[in-house]
Amino acid sequence: MNNIHSPFNLFSPIAIGCDHAGFDYKEELKKYLQGQGLNVKDFGTFSKDSVDYPDFAHAVASAVESGECAFGILLCGSGNGVAITANKHQKIRAAICWNAPIAELARLHNNANIICIPARYVSLDISQQMVDKFITTEFEGGRHATRVGKIACS
């Protein structure tokens, strides 16, 4: 962990996954995070061949939900497919982000544990900024904890 102050347990791996549209960014984000000394667990896909995003979103969400991974990063063309899929898991709060301030608010107010990136609509640089902000922002709690506590279905 290279000078990153994070509310997440970064001794646990970071889960990352994508469909074919997010493959290039996934590979670059993985290298970026590993270059900072972080452990990244790659749930695929492993090429640009067309695949079904739920296969990879469920794998990442399960790893985060079980505590195997500290948090997750999912990428697809719009961010919508992976977010919808991940949010089917009761303990997951997956947020679609398109800039660093939105990534910060996803953590501050929603205690998001998976960031979903629309790879066709943001630059790689913005993606890295969002991931940095997501990793280093703590949940604010307070009135937001009450709201987050109302999200799960019984």
Number of C-alpha atoms within 10 A of each C-alpha: 14 10 7 13 12 15 14 17 13 19 11 16 20 27 26 29 30 35 28 20 23 24 22 18 22 28 18 14 20 21 14 13 18 15 12 12 14 19 18 21 18 20 18 21 23 15 15 12 10 10 14 13 24 17 17 24 31 19 18 29 33 19 21 24 20 10 13 15 24 22 27 29 28 31 32 25 20 19 25 17 20 34 26 16 17 29 18 14 16 13 17 22 23 29 28 23 22 21 18 18 13 16 26 24 20 25 25 18 18 21 23 23 23 30 27 31 32 23 23 15 11 15 14 16 11 14 25 18 16 22 23 17 21 30 25 15 19 19 18 14 15 9 9 15 15 10 12 15 9 10 13 13 5 5
